[in-house]
Every structure is written in C-alpha cells, then in structure tokens.
Amino acid sequence: MLAASVATPSLAKDPVDYVNTLQGTNSRFELTYGNTYPTCAMPFGMHTWTPQTGRNGDGWKYQYHVHTIRGFQQAHQCSSWSNDYAVFSLMPVVGKLVVHEDERATRFSHDDEIAKPHDYRVRLASGVDVAMAPSEHGAWLEFKFPADKPAWVVLDGYTGFAEVKIDAERRRVTGIVRNGRNQPQGFVNHYVLEFDQPLKSFGTWRAGRSRTTINADDPVALGRRVGGYFEFAPGSVVNVRVASSYVDLAQAERNLANELPPTTRIEEVRDRARRAWNQMLGKIAVEGGSEEELATFYSCMFRACLFPRKFFEFDAKGNPYYRSPYDGEVHAGTMYTDTGLWDTFRAQMPLNALIQPTMHGEYVAATLDAYEQCGWLPSWSFPGEAGSMIGNHAISVLADAWAKDIRTFDPQQALAAYQHEATNKGPWGPANGRGGAEQYGRLGYLPYPEHREATAKTLEYAYDDFCGFELARMVGSEPHQAQFAETMFHYKNVYEPTTGFMRGRNAAGEWAEPFDPIEWGGPYTEGCAWHWLWSVFHDVEGLMALVGGEQKFALKLDAVFDTPGDFEVGTYGGPIHEMREMKLAGMGQYAHGNQPMQHAVYLYCYARQPWKTQARVREVMRRLYNSTENGYPGDEDQGQTSSWYVLSAMGFYTVCPGTDEYVLGSPVFERTTLNLENEKQFVVEARNNSPENVYIQSATLNGEPYTKNYLRHRDIVAGGTLVLEMSLTPNLERGTGDDDKPFSVSTRE
C-alpha cells in the first residue's frame, strides 16, 4: 500500500491506476476527440513530457492513429491550436545514425504502451524499451537498447533557436532553447541533461531546408534547428536525467540536483510521482460506479489538474521565484501560466477553488502580479499574454475567489485593473482589453459587422461587468458598483424578440439580415444563435423574462435538443471541427464540444423543471465522455471540459462563477467524498443510483429536508452530507419553489 493517504475504501485500485493519459488523443484538424497528448507530469508541473508522433512545430504532437514516434519531448502545450513553446526532445536510434525527425521516426504499437501520469513506457519496433517518469521541473528517461546494434540518443532543439554544449567527460549536455510565441525578448529555457553511461562518440547536427549536416566530435552547436547526438555501447541501458529552468543554467542544475539526484533510480522517481497523483486524485473519492465510470472520472480529473502551470522554481535557500513570461525579469514569489480563461473560468478555475484553495489563492494573486508586469490582466497566458478568444474573464476568477473566501489579493487593485481592462484595448488578441469599449458603453452593445463576434462579446462583457460589480459589492466599492450596475444588463440589447435569439445589430440599431439561427460565425464566436442565447450566466431570470417566461424558456431549451444538428458555415467559409463534433454528438443543436453551451443543461433548474437537468446531465456524461482515445466530444481545453465532467459527476456545476453557488444536477456515483483542504469532508450520497435512476426524488442536507436546486460553497466547505434519493421517474414537485431557484442578479433582494 502506498504511503499517500487517499480515502477511496471501495476502489480495487489506487486512483492513479484508473487514469488513461491516452484519453482524447485520437484527434485530427478536421475532428477532435480531445486534442490531448499522453502527458507524463506532476500535478500542475512546470514542464511535462510526452511521446511525439507529429512533426516538429505541429500542434498535433501526438495522434493515436499515427504509429511512429519521432521523439520524447519536454512539452507545455495547452491546445493544438496554440502549438507549444520551450520544446526539445530525445530519441533513441538503433543501427545507422540518423538525426532528422523524418528519418529517425520509429514504429510502435499501442499494445506495447503504458500511459499513466507518473509512468510512460513503450517498446519501439527498433527493439528499444523507453520509460519516462516526471519531476516538477524535469524527467528521468531510460532507454534499453538491443545488444546487437549500435545505440544512439539524438537531442533535437526543435524549430527555433537552440544551443547545445556537450561535455563528454562528464556525460553532460547543457544549452538553451527558444521556440514558440508569447515570450518577452531574451526569454529562453535553460536545460541540463546527464547520462549515466560513457559516450563512445558524439557530435552536433543542423537541419537545413534540403539537407542535414552532421558534425562529428563537435561539442557545440548554436542556431536554428540544431541538435546533438550521442553513441553508447550496444545493449546499454542509458538513464538520462533532464531538468530545465527559465531563470538560468545554475537554476536548471539546481532543479536537477534537487529532484533527480544521480543516486536515485527511475523507480523512485516513478513512485514519488505516483504518490503525488494519488494524493491529488484522492481529494475526490468516488464509490459505486462501473470500472469505465471510474476510469473516465479519474482520467478527467487528471486532465483537470495539469493547468495552470506552476511557473516558478526554488532558489538556493528554498524560496520560490520565477522569470516572468510577461516582462522577462526575475521576481520573488509564485507565478502560474498556461491557461485560456475563455475556457477555464467556467469550471476548471472553480474546481481549483473548491479542492485546492491554497494553490488557487496563489494563482489569483499572480494574476495581479501579471497585471503589474505587462499592464494587463491575463486572459490567455501561454506563457506570456496572447489575448486569444473573447471576454475579460480574469475578473470572473477574481470575483469567484473572493466569493469563496479566497482573499489573497487586493480587491481595490483588482477592480482598478478590471476598469482599465474594460475601457481600453490592449496590443494583443481580442481578449486583451476591449475593442470598441466606447461603443459598448454608449450603444449598450458592440455593433456588428463593425466588430467581429460582436454579439458574443457583448454577452461576455455583460457577464464580466457583473463580476466587476459583484466584487465591488462584496468589498463595498460604490464607484465601481456604479460603473457596472447598468452595463451588466447590456445582454438585453442584443436580444431580438421576433426570432427569440441574441443577434447582431449595427450601430444604427438595425438587426443583421439575413438571419438563420444555424449559421455559424459572424456576430458569434465558434457557434451560432442556438448556442449564444444562453450566455447570461448571471441573470437567467432576466433572460427568461426576455424569452417569455419559464414555460417558453424551458420549451426553447427543449428545442435545442429537438432541432436537427444541421449547420451553415457562415463566415467561416467551410466546416470547422466544432460543427462536425456537434453533428456527431447527435444531441441536436447542443454543442458540448465547445464552451458556450456547456452550462445550458443546468438552466432547467431556473425554470422549475430540475428533472430535465438531471436527465440531460446524465445523458451528456454517458454519451459524450469515456476513458478511451475517443474520450471527449471536442477540444479538452486546458482542463475545462474535464472539469465539467468532474463537477457534474459529483452532482453539481458552477453556472455562474463569481457567486458562491453550484447548481444541482445528477451524480454518477453512489457516494462521492470531497476530502477538503481544511480536513473536513463533504459527502454526496446518491441512494438507489444507477444509469437508469437519474432523477432526484428527495434530498436532505445534514439530515434536514433540502429542496433547493443549488448548493452554497460555505455549506460544502463546512463539511456535511447531502443525501439524494434517486429514482427511475422524476419528481415534478421537488425544487419548484421560488426559493429553490439558483442565483440571478435581477431577482436578488
């Protein structure tokens, strides 16, 4: 039994044993089942490691249907669409030396592959057995070569600038890599690697456009697309200890010495990572599900615990510090990066706030450090600010943390930073500040077609302004309350009552024509009118009033699932993968593979029909998720789509981050125990639960009858037990009172 304490008494295996890191890897440009790769990493580790099937620079670094491996690489990729940064790789080669990635690619079979968070192993067709085990800032790689052929390890500096320095006597290689985007001038990754076997020969190489040059016995290479090679005796078992740093080479060496000392063995590194993952996954103990449900849950929870990354290191005195990806300078303290808040504000950030509030407190404090270092709140950090997608969702994360008593930052500074964000446009992408801020304030909406995605932006700006208002209300800042008190209702200005949808309109107030609710793009982001009607997280009551009341609202939600999943490509000019994924899901216009609609199944709880939420949530989890390479209904997106599943499988979801409420759904398991950081437990006990018994007949919270369609954060963190009596048939009376409805700002007293 492992030393880690994990409260999973009914599990036949440790939680980490249920994880399949190949979940979601069967993805292509045209259609994605997750766009993931088999990450070998520590929880929220600064660096991860993965096998590489794609070409250098290809966002699809590992695809399940590709049967050759080109290297084993340090990776940080959030999404295939954003590519990667600070990458380099190692690859074993047998026989004749080949260094070019196309020539060294070697076949493998998934039958010969083990893919766990703490343990990746594969046997290559060349006869080499490869193993990887992670540390916080590095990895231990082991290559077991066949006895009858020359043995080589190739170091690849990837697509950008790299430096390779070989010290053959010390069996040591150092250098730097700089590749990827969103990095300040001079920002590089320093690496050090050490072999445990003597080098028979060595050299460097450079890949040109038409030919690759090999320089035997040359200990130094500098430039673009360069690397090194190292020969070992046939039959060698070569252990490679690798670590890297953004601070300097001395810190990379310190990381190596602290985490992967030469007296260690790969088994010890693997066991240490295994314990770390069991401790992390054991924060939520589930009982009573099938093997597949357990595998899906813990595989999703694994993905939910990779981002944001701990972008800091420890100096000689053990104090945290980091080189900022925003200003390039070295700062004391902690920094987190690699997250796209357009995705993760919805569920992944609230999940962190619930199960690891101390770390989340460091994260929210770091958002204001990032603001000081680059002049803007981060919206999509990778590792520096990219400004991708839309909305200003750092304020959602800050308000949500404050509402949940995570108060590690200055709220007045946060409000001032958000005011700056909401009234100016930054130098980076659409989510860096607000383009058209003056028109949004003057007209009450962003006009289309003057602004791309204008209706979607209007809806998300209104929600973000609510979060600004809510943080100001909680801390008593009347000027900021006044600033956002009106703009948080701007969503009403893009609702067109004749068609019953949110629509684009120009600066003169005229609605964009022609209109087709299944046409994607234009005033919408990665969706159509069916998807964007529901993005009023903070005021569902107000939205219901626009639609015509509770009954019409519920019927409109029904129509999402009843309307065929057809689409018009609109301004995209051709099908994008999200369109195909919606069609493939077979749930009408419900597009769970992308973020704008992921909360929509919970909205029946606001319309006095919670039983429909219960049925739909279970249907989504059953039909659209599994633990295999086809495990997701679209992009996984830095933990967001996984976090939706983790929260929903527990029985609740954060429809409106920035408040302290979780809307009730229908749990997958008979019993779920949250082992909270404050050493208390919150238990969800679903009696008579089964794949058929998805409806809540009655509920008690700590022994008292409970009819509400939501839980409060304070009730969870105080510890207690929620008992749900599950049934095959819905209870049409439970959860239908005025007080049973979740939060809406327009009905708050």
C-alpha positions in Angstrom: 0.0 0.0 0.0 1.3 3.5 -0.9 2.2 5.9 1.8 -0.2 8.5 0.4 -3.5 8.8 2.3 -6.4 8.6 -0.1 -9.9 8.0 1.1 -11.0 5.5 -1.6 -12.0 2.5 0.5 -14.2 0.8 -2.2 -11.7 1.1 -5.0 -9.9 -2.1 -6.2 -7.0 0.0 -7.4 -5.4 3.3 -6.5 -6.9 6.4 -8.2 -4.0 6.9 -10.5 -4.4 3.3 -11.8 -7.7 4.3 -13.3 -6.2 7.1 -15.4 -5.6 6.7 -19.1 -3.5 9.5 -20.4 -4.3 8.5 -23.9 -7.9 9.7 -23.4 -8.7 12.1 -26.1 -5.6 11.6 -28.3 -7.5 10.3 -31.4 -7.7 13.8 -32.8 -7.2 15.5 -36.2 -7.5 19.0 -37.6 -10.9 18.1 -39.0 -12.4 16.4 -35.9 -11.2 16.2 -32.3 -11.9 13.8 -29.5 -10.0 16.0 -27.1 -6.8 17.2 -28.8 -4.8 15.9 -25.9 -1.4 14.1 -25.6 -0.2 11.4 -23.2 1.1 13.8 -20.6 3.7 12.4 -18.1 3.9 15.1 -15.4 3.5 16.1 -11.8 0.2 17.8 -10.8 0.4 21.4 -12.3 4.1 20.8 -13.1 6.1 23.5 -14.8 7.2 21.0 -17.5 5.6 17.9 -18.9 6.9 15.1 -21.0 5.3 13.2 -23.9 6.0 11.0 -26.8 5.9 12.8 -30.1 4.2 11.4 -33.2 3.8 14.8 -35.1 6.4 16.7 -36.9 8.3 19.4 -35.1 6.1 22.5 -34.9 2.9 20.6 -35.5 0.2 21.3 -32.9 -0.9 17.7 -33.1 2.1 16.4 -31.2 0.6 13.0 -30.5 -2.2 11.4 -32.6 -3.5 8.0 -31.7 -3.8 6.9 -35.3 -0.1 7.7 -36.1 2.1 4.7 -35.5 5.6 6.2 -35.4 7.3 8.1 -32.7 9.8 10.9 -33.5 11.0 11.8 -30.0 10.2 12.1 -26.3 9.8 15.8 -25.6 9.5 18.4 -23.0 6.1 20.0 -23.6 3.8 22.7 -22.3 1.1 22.7 -24.9 -2.4 23.9 -23.8 -4.0 23.3 -27.2 -3.2 22.0 -30.6 -4.4 25.4 -31.9 -1.8 27.3 -29.8 1.1 25.0 -30.5 3.9 24.8 -27.9 6.9 26.6 -26.5 10.3 25.7 -24.8 10.4 22.3 -26.5 13.3 19.9 -27.0 13.3 16.2 -27.4 15.4 13.0 -27.1 15.1 10.0 -29.3 16.8 6.6 -29.2 18.2 5.4 -32.6 19.5 1.9 -33.4 21.9 0.9 -36.1 22.9 3.6 -38.5 22.9 7.2 -37.1 20.0 9.3 -38.4 19.1 12.6 -36.8 16.4 14.1 -39.0 13.0 13.7 -37.4 11.5 12.0 -40.5 14.3 9.5 -40.8 14.5 8.6 -37.1 10.7 8.1 -36.7 10.2 4.6 -35.4 7.1 2.4 -35.4 5.4 1.3 -32.3 2.1 -0.4 -31.2 -0.3 0.8 -28.6 -0.3 -2.8 -27.3 3.3 -2.1 -26.2 2.5 1.2 -24.5 1.8 2.1 -20.9 0.4 5.7 -20.4 -0.1 6.9 -16.9 0.6 10.3 -15.3 3.6 9.0 -13.4 4.7 6.3 -15.9 5.0 6.3 -19.6 6.6 3.3 -21.3 6.7 1.9 -24.8 8.7 -0.7 -26.8 9.7 0.6 -30.2 9.9 -1.6 -33.3 13.7 -1.0 -33.2 13.8 -3.1 -30.0 14.4 -0.1 -27.7 12.4 -0.1 -24.5 11.7 3.5 -23.4 10.5 4.7 -20.0 9.7 8.2 -18.6 9.0 9.4 -15.1 8.4 13.0 -14.2 9.5 15.6 -11.7 8.3 19.1 -11.1 11.0 20.6 -13.4 12.3 17.7 -15.4 12.1 14.0 -16.1 14.0 10.7 -15.9 14.2 8.8 -19.2 15.5 5.3 -19.6 16.5 3.7 -22.9 17.2 0.0 -23.0 19.0 -0.8 -26.3 19.2 -4.2 -28.0 22.5 -5.9 -27.7 23.4 -6.5 -31.3 23.4 -3.0 -32.9 24.9 0.5 -32.3 23.0 2.6 -29.8 22.4 6.3 -30.2 20.4 9.1 -28.5 19.5 12.1 -30.6 18.9 15.5 -29.0 16.6 17.8 -31.1 16.5 21.5 -30.3 13.1 21.8 -32.2 12.1 24.5 -34.6 13.6 27.7 -33.1 16.9 28.9 -31.7 18.8 26.4 -29.7 22.3 25.9 -28.2 23.9 22.6 -27.5 27.1 22.2 -25.4 28.5 18.7 -24.9 30.8 17.8 -22.1 31.7 14.2 -23.0 33.9 13.6 -19.9 31.1 14.5 -17.6 28.5 12.8 -19.8 26.7 16.1 -19.7 24.8 18.4 -22.1 23.7 21.9 -21.4 22.1 24.5 -23.6 19.1 26.7 -24.3 16.0 26.6 -26.5 13.7 29.4 -27.6 10.7 28.4 -29.6 7.0 29.2 -29.6 5.2 32.5 -29.2 4.2 35.0 -26.4 7.6 35.4 -24.8 9.5 38.6 -23.9 12.7 39.4 -25.6 15.6 37.2 -24.4 13.3 34.7 -22.7 14.8 31.2 -23.0 14.6 27.8 -21.5 17.9 26.5 -20.0 18.3 22.8 -19.9 20.8 20.3 -18.5 20.9 16.6 -19.1 23.2 13.9 -17.7 23.8 10.3 -18.9 24.8 7.5 -16.6 26.8 5.7 -19.4 30.0 6.7 -21.1 29.8 8.2 -24.6 31.5 6.2 -27.4 31.2 9.2 -29.7 29.3 12.4 -30.0 28.6 15.3 -32.3 26.2 18.0 -33.3 23.9 18.5 -36.3 22.0 21.2 -38.1 18.8 20.7 -40.2 18.7 22.8 -43.4 15.9 23.1 -45.9 17.3 20.5 -48.2 19.9 18.6 -46.2 21.0 17.8 -42.6 24.7 18.4 -41.7 26.3 16.2 -39.1 29.4 17.5 -37.3 31.3 14.6 -35.7 33.2 15.3 -32.4 31.9 18.9 -32.5 30.8 19.8 -28.9 28.9 23.0 -29.6 26.0 23.9 -31.9 24.2 27.2 -32.0 21.4 28.4 -34.2 18.0 27.3 -35.6 17.1 23.6 -35.9 20.2 22.3 -34.3 20.8 19.3 -32.0 23.3 16.8 -30.7 23.9 13.0 -30.9 25.5 10.5 -28.5 26.7 7.0 -29.1 26.6 4.3 -26.4 27.8 0.6 -26.4 25.3 -1.9 -27.9 23.0 -3.3 -25.3 23.4 -0.3 -23.0 20.7 0.7 -20.5 21.0 4.5 -20.7 19.5 6.6 -18.0 19.1 10.3 -18.8 18.3 12.8 -16.0 16.8 16.1 -17.5 15.8 19.3 -15.9 15.3 22.9 -17.1 14.7 26.4 -15.9 13.6 29.8 -17.2 15.9 31.6 -14.7 19.3 30.4 -15.7 21.6 27.4 -16.2 22.5 27.4 -12.5 18.8 27.0 -11.6 18.4 24.2 -14.1 21.3 22.4 -12.4 19.7 23.0 -9.0 16.5 21.6 -10.2 18.3 18.5 -11.5 20.2 18.0 -8.2 17.1 18.6 -6.0 14.6 16.5 -7.9 16.7 13.9 -9.8 20.0 13.3 -8.0 22.3 10.6 -9.5 21.9 8.3 -6.6 18.2 8.0 -7.5 16.7 5.3 -9.7 13.8 5.7 -12.2 11.6 3.5 -10.0 12.0 6.0 -7.1 11.0 8.9 -9.4 8.1 7.0 -10.7 6.9 6.1 -7.2 7.2 9.7 -6.0 5.1 10.9 -8.9 2.6 8.1 -8.2 2.2 9.2 -4.6 1.7 12.8 -5.7 -1.0 11.8 -8.1 -2.8 9.5 -5.7 -2.8 12.3 -3.1 -4.2 14.8 -5.7 -6.8 12.4 -7.2 -7.7 11.2 -3.7 -9.2 14.7 -2.9 -12.3 13.4 -4.5 -13.1 9.7 -3.6 -15.9 8.1 -5.6 -17.7 4.8 -4.9 -20.3 2.7 -6.6 -19.6 3.3 -10.3 -18.6 0.9 -13.0 -14.9 0.4 -14.0 -15.5 2.6 -17.0 -17.1 5.3 -15.0 -14.2 5.3 -12.5 -11.7 5.4 -15.4 -13.5 8.3 -17.0 -13.8 10.2 -13.8 -10.1 9.9 -12.7 -8.8 10.4 -16.3 -10.8 13.6 -16.5 -9.7 14.7 -13.0 -6.1 14.1 -14.1 -6.6 16.5 -17.0 -8.2 19.0 -14.7 -5.0 19.0 -12.5 -2.5 20.0 -15.2 -3.3 23.6 -15.8 -2.5 26.3 -14.8 1.2 25.5 -14.6 3.4 26.3 -11.5 5.7 28.7 -13.4 8.1 29.1 -10.5 11.2 27.5 -9.1 13.1 27.4 -5.8 16.3 29.2 -5.2 19.3 28.0 -3.2 17.5 28.9 0.1 14.3 27.1 -1.0 12.4 30.3 -1.7 10.0 30.4 -4.7 10.9 32.8 -7.6 10.5 32.9 -11.3 11.4 34.6 -14.5 8.3 36.4 -15.7 6.9 35.4 -19.1 5.4 38.9 -19.2 8.4 41.2 -18.6 11.3 38.8 -18.7 12.6 39.8 -15.3 13.2 37.7 -12.2 10.7 38.1 -9.4 10.3 36.6 -5.9 7.2 34.6 -5.2 4.9 32.3 -7.3 3.6 32.6 -10.8 1.1 30.5 -12.8 0.5 30.4 -16.5 -0.7 28.3 -19.4 -4.4 28.7 -19.2 -7.1 30.2 -21.5 -9.6 31.9 -19.3 -12.3 31.9 -22.0 -12.4 28.2 -21.5 -11.4 27.7 -17.9 -13.3 30.4 -15.9 -16.4 28.2 -16.3 -15.4 25.1 -14.4 -11.7 24.4 -14.2 -10.9 27.5 -12.1 -14.0 27.0 -9.8 -12.9 23.3 -9.3 -9.4 24.5 -8.2 -11.1 27.0 -5.8 -13.0 24.1 -4.3 -10.4 21.3 -3.9 -7.1 23.3 -3.7 -7.9 26.8 -2.4 -4.3 27.4 -1.2 -2.9 26.9 -4.7 -5.8 28.8 -6.2 -5.1 31.7 -3.9 -1.6 31.8 -5.2 -3.0 31.8 -8.8 -5.4 34.7 -8.3 -2.7 36.8 -6.5 -0.4 36.0 -9.5 -2.9 37.5 -11.9 -2.3 40.9 -10.4 1.4 40.3 -10.5 1.0 39.7 -14.2 -1.0 42.9 -14.5 1.9 44.8 -12.9 4.4 43.2 -15.2 2.6 43.6 -18.5 0.0 46.2 -17.9 -3.0 43.9 -18.4 -4.9 41.2 -16.6 -4.1 37.8 -18.2 -6.8 36.4 -20.4 -4.9 33.7 -22.3 -1.4 33.1 -21.0 0.9 30.8 -22.9 3.3 31.5 -21.3 3.0 35.3 -21.8 -0.2 37.1 -22.7 -1.8 36.2 -26.1 -5.2 37.7 -25.7 -6.9 34.8 -27.5 -10.6 34.3 -27.8 -13.0 36.9 -26.3 -14.1 38.4 -22.9 -12.2 39.7 -19.9 -12.5 36.7 -17.7 -9.8 37.3 -15.2 -12.4 39.3 -13.2 -14.6 36.3 -13.1 -11.8 34.3 -11.5 -11.0 37.1 -9.0 -14.7 37.6 -8.0 -15.3 33.9 -7.7 -12.3 33.5 -5.4 -13.4 36.4 -3.2 -17.0 35.0 -3.0 -15.5 31.7 -1.8 -13.4 33.4 0.8 -10.1 33.1 -1.0 -8.7 36.6 -0.3 -5.1 36.6 -1.2 -5.2 39.7 -3.3 -6.1 43.4 -3.0 -9.6 43.8 -4.3 -9.2 47.5 -5.0 -6.2 46.8 -7.2 -8.2 44.1 -8.9 -11.1 46.5 -9.6 -8.8 49.2 -10.9 -7.1 46.6 -13.2 -10.5 45.5 -14.5 -11.7 49.0 -15.0 -8.6 49.5 -17.2 -9.3 46.3 -19.0 -12.9 47.1 -19.7 -12.2 50.6 -21.1 -9.1 50.1 -23.2 -7.9 47.8 -26.0 -4.5 46.1 -25.4 -1.8 45.3 -28.0 -2.5 41.5 -28.2 -5.6 39.5 -29.2 -9.3 40.2 -28.9 -9.5 39.2 -25.2 -6.7 41.6 -24.3 -8.8 44.6 -23.2 -11.9 45.6 -25.2 -12.0 46.7 -28.8 -15.0 49.1 -29.2 -15.2 49.8 -25.5 -16.6 53.3 -26.2 -19.3 52.0 -28.4 -20.2 49.2 -26.0 -20.7 51.9 -23.3 -22.5 54.3 -25.5 -24.7 52.0 -27.5 -25.2 49.3 -24.9 -23.8 46.7 -27.2 -20.9 46.1 -29.6 -22.1 46.8 -33.2 -21.8 44.2 -36.0 -20.3 43.9 -38.6 -18.0 46.7 -37.5 -16.7 44.3 -34.8 -16.2 40.6 -35.4 -18.1 38.3 -33.0 -19.8 41.4 -31.6 -22.9 39.7 -30.1 -20.8 37.0 -28.3 -18.5 39.8 -27.0 -21.5 41.8 -25.8 -22.8 38.9 -23.8 -19.5 38.0 -22.2 -18.7 41.7 -21.4 -22.0 41.9 -19.6 -21.2 38.9 -17.6 -17.7 40.2 -16.8 -19.2 43.5 -15.8 -21.4 41.6 -13.4 -18.3 40.1 -11.9 -16.8 43.5 -11.5 -20.0 44.7 -9.9 -20.1 41.7 -7.6 -16.6 42.1 -6.4 -17.2 45.8 -5.8 -20.4 45.0 -3.9 -18.6 42.4 -1.7 -15.8 44.9 -0.8 -18.0 48.0 -0.6 -16.6 49.9 -3.5 -19.5 52.1 -4.5 -17.8 53.8 -7.5 -17.1 50.5 -9.2 -20.6 49.3 -8.4 -22.0 52.3 -10.1 -19.7 51.8 -13.1 -21.0 48.3 -13.8 -24.6 48.4 -12.4 -26.0 49.2 -15.8 -23.6 47.5 -18.2 -24.1 44.1 -16.6 -27.6 44.2 -18.2 -26.3 45.0 -21.7 -27.1 41.5 -22.8 -30.7 42.6 -23.2 -29.7 44.9 -26.0 -28.8 42.1 -28.4 -31.9 40.0 -27.8 -34.3 40.2 -30.8 -37.8 39.2 -29.7 -39.3 38.3 -33.1 -36.9 35.4 -33.6 -36.2 34.8 -29.9 -32.4 34.9 -30.3 -29.4 37.0 -29.5 -28.5 38.7 -32.8 -26.1 41.0 -34.4 -27.1 44.6 -34.9 -25.3 47.6 -36.4 -24.6 51.0 -34.8 -27.9 52.3 -36.1 -29.7 49.6 -34.2 -30.7 47.6 -37.2 -30.6 43.8 -36.9 -28.2 41.9 -39.2 -30.0 40.3 -42.1 -30.5 37.7 -43.4 -30.7 35.6 -40.2 -30.5 31.9 -39.9 -30.2 30.5 -36.3 -28.0 27.6 -37.5 -25.5 29.9 -39.3 -22.1 30.0 -37.5 -19.7 32.9 -37.2 -20.4 36.5 -38.0 -21.6 38.0 -34.7 -20.9 34.8 -32.8 -17.8 33.0 -31.6 -17.4 29.4 -32.7 -21.1 28.8 -32.7 -24.5 30.1 -33.9 -27.6 31.7 -32.4 -28.8 28.5 -30.8 -25.6 28.4 -28.8 -25.3 32.0 -27.7 -28.8 32.6 -26.5 -27.9 31.1 -23.1 -24.8 33.1 -22.2 -26.4 35.1 -19.5 -24.8 33.2 -16.6 -25.5 35.9 -14.0 -29.2 36.7 -14.8 -31.1 33.7 -16.1 -34.3 35.2 -14.6 -33.7 38.2 -16.8 -33.1 36.1 -19.8 -36.3 34.1 -19.1 -38.3 37.3 -19.0 -36.9 38.2 -22.4 -37.8 34.8 -23.8 -41.4 35.0 -22.4 -41.3 33.3 -19.1 -40.5 30.0 -17.6 -42.6 27.8 -19.8 -41.4 29.3 -23.0 -37.8 29.3 -21.7 -38.0 25.6 -21.0 -39.5 24.9 -24.4 -36.7 26.8 -26.0 -34.2 24.7 -24.1 -36.1 21.6 -25.3 -35.8 22.9 -28.8 -32.0 22.9 -28.6 -32.1 19.1 -28.3 -35.0 18.6 -30.7 -33.7 20.8 -33.6 -31.6 18.7 -36.0 -27.9 19.3 -35.7 -27.5 20.9 -39.1 -25.3 23.9 -39.6 -24.4 26.6 -42.1 -20.8 27.5 -42.2 -21.4 31.3 -42.4 -18.3 33.5 -42.3 -16.1 30.5 -41.6 -16.3 29.6 -45.2 -16.1 25.9 -44.6 -16.8 23.4 -41.8 -14.7 23.7 -38.7 -14.3 20.9 -36.3 -16.8 22.2 -33.7 -19.5 21.9 -36.4 -18.7 18.3 -37.1 -18.5 17.5 -33.4 -21.9 18.9 -32.7 -23.4 16.9 -35.6 -21.6 13.7 -34.5 -22.8 14.1 -30.9 -26.4 13.5 -32.1 -28.0 15.9 -29.5 -29.5 18.4 -31.9 -28.1 21.9 -31.6 -26.4 21.1 -28.2 -22.7 21.6 -28.8 -21.0 20.3 -25.7 -17.7 20.1 -27.5 -17.2 23.8 -27.2 -17.6 26.1 -24.1 -20.5 28.5 -24.8 -23.2 25.8 -24.2 -21.7 23.6 -21.5 -23.7 25.2 -18.8 -27.0 25.1 -20.7 -28.2 21.7 -19.5 -28.4 23.2 -15.9 -30.7 26.0 -16.8 -33.9 24.0 -16.4 -33.3 24.4 -12.7 -34.1 28.1 -13.1 -37.4 27.3 -14.9 -38.8 25.0 -12.2 -38.0 21.9 -14.2 -34.9 20.5 -12.5 -35.7 16.9 -13.5 -34.8 17.8 -17.1 -31.4 19.0 -16.0 -31.0 15.7 -14.1 -31.7 13.6 -17.2 -29.8 15.8 -19.7 -26.6 16.0 -17.5 -26.5 12.2 -17.1 -27.1 11.8 -20.9 -24.2 14.1 -21.7 -21.8 12.2 -19.4 -22.9 8.8 -20.6 -22.9 9.6 -24.4 -20.1 12.2 -24.8 -17.4 11.1 -22.4 -15.3 7.9 -21.9 -11.8 7.0 -20.9 -10.5 6.0 -24.3 -8.7 7.8 -27.1 -12.1 9.0 -28.2 -12.9 10.3 -24.8 -14.1 13.8 -25.4 -16.8 15.5 -27.6 -14.4 18.2 -28.7 -11.3 20.0 -27.5 -10.5 19.3 -23.9 -9.1 22.8 -23.5 -6.7 23.1 -20.5 -8.9 21.2 -18.1 -12.2 22.9 -18.8 -14.1 20.0 -20.5 -12.7 17.6 -17.9 -13.7 19.8 -15.0 -17.2 20.0 -16.4 -17.3 16.2 -16.1 -15.7 16.1 -12.6 -18.1 18.6 -11.1 -21.1 17.1 -12.9 -20.2 13.6 -11.9 -20.2 14.8 -8.3 -23.7 16.2 -8.8 -23.3 20.0 -9.3 -21.9 22.6 -11.6 -20.8 26.3 -11.5 -23.2 28.0 -13.9 -22.2 31.5 -12.6 -18.7 31.8 -11.3 -18.4 34.9 -9.2 -21.1 33.7 -6.9 -20.9 31.0 -4.2 -23.5 28.7 -5.8 -23.3 25.3 -7.5 -26.4 24.3 -9.5 -27.5 20.7 -8.7 -27.6 18.0 -11.4 -27.5 14.3 -11.0 -24.3 12.5 -9.7 -22.8 9.4 -11.4 -21.7 7.6 -8.3 -23.5 6.2 -5.3 -21.1 8.1 -3.0 -18.7 10.9 -3.6 -16.5 12.2 -0.8 -14.7 15.6 -1.1 -11.6 15.4 1.2 -11.3 19.2 1.7 -8.1 21.1 2.4 -9.5 22.2 5.7 -9.5 18.5 6.7 -13.3 18.3 6.6 -15.4 16.1 4.3 -18.4 16.8 2.2 -20.3 13.6 1.1 -22.8 13.3 -1.7 -24.7 10.1 -1.1 -27.0 9.1 -4.0 -29.2 6.2 -2.9 -30.5 3.8 -5.4 -28.4 5.5 -8.1 -27.9 3.7 -11.4 -27.7 4.6 -15.1 -31.5 4.5 -15.2 -32.3 6.1 -11.8 -31.1 9.6 -12.7 -33.9 11.6 -11.1 -33.8 13.1 -7.6 -36.9 12.1 -5.6 -35.9 13.9 -2.4 -32.9 15.3 -0.7 -31.6 16.1 2.8 -28.6 18.2 3.7 -27.1 17.3 7.1 -30.3 15.5 7.9 -32.7 18.4 7.1 -35.1 18.3 4.0 -33.5 20.1 1.1 -35.5 21.3 -1.9 -33.1 23.9 -3.4 -31.6 23.4 -6.9 -28.2 24.6 -5.7 -25.6 24.2 -3.0 -23.7 27.0 -1.3 -19.9 27.0 -1.2 -20.0 27.6 2.5 -22.2 24.5 3.0 -19.7 22.3 1.2 -16.5 23.6 2.9 -18.1 23.4 6.3 -18.4 19.6 5.8 -21.5 17.6 5.8 -23.6 15.1 3.9 -26.1 15.6 1.0 -28.3 12.6 0.6 -30.2 12.2 -2.6 -32.9 9.6 -3.1 -32.7 8.6 -6.8 -35.5 7.2 -8.9 -36.4 6.0 -12.4 -39.2 8.6 -12.6 -38.9 12.3 -12.0 -40.5 14.1 -9.0 -42.3 17.0 -10.7 -42.9 18.8 -7.4 -39.4 18.9 -5.9 -37.3 22.1 -6.5 -40.1 24.1 -8.0 -40.5 26.9 -5.3 -39.3 30.4 -5.7 -36.6 29.9 -3.1 -35.4 26.8 -4.9 -34.1 28.7 -7.9 -30.4 29.4 -8.2 -29.0 32.9 -8.3 -30.0 35.6 -10.7 -28.9 39.2 -10.2 -32.2 40.8 -11.3 -34.1 39.0 -8.5 -31.7 39.5 -5.7 -33.3 41.4 -2.9 
